[in-house]
């Protein structure tokens, strides 16, 4: 679990660097989102061992991500106006969650 933060930081740095070429950044952001969803599922396996604060953060992240995916599937024409910028914000929120997990040292 402590390596999740390191991998997440690396993924975010690579994504930001690839935004030098717009389409490279968009593709990297999609891949980063997939990676973060897999990490989210791993964290959910250890959910009972988390502190209450971390449980709240993980729950909020899961709900917001689920809603964002549902909205994007239902209204794909608003992808670039809503999902794309907001998923970047979610990526940094998940980075914060993995940082907190690293400090917890599970």
HUPEMO-V432147 format. One line per field, one symbol per residue. burial: I if it has 16 or more other C-alpha atoms within 10 Angstrom, else O. Layout:
BEGIN
burial = ???
END
This chain:
BEGIN
burial = OOOIIOIIIOIIOIIIOIIOOOOOIIOIIOOIIOOIOOIIOOIIOOOOOIOOOIIOIIOOIIOOIOOIIOOIOOOOOOIOOOIIOOIIOIIOOIIIIIIIIIOOOO
END
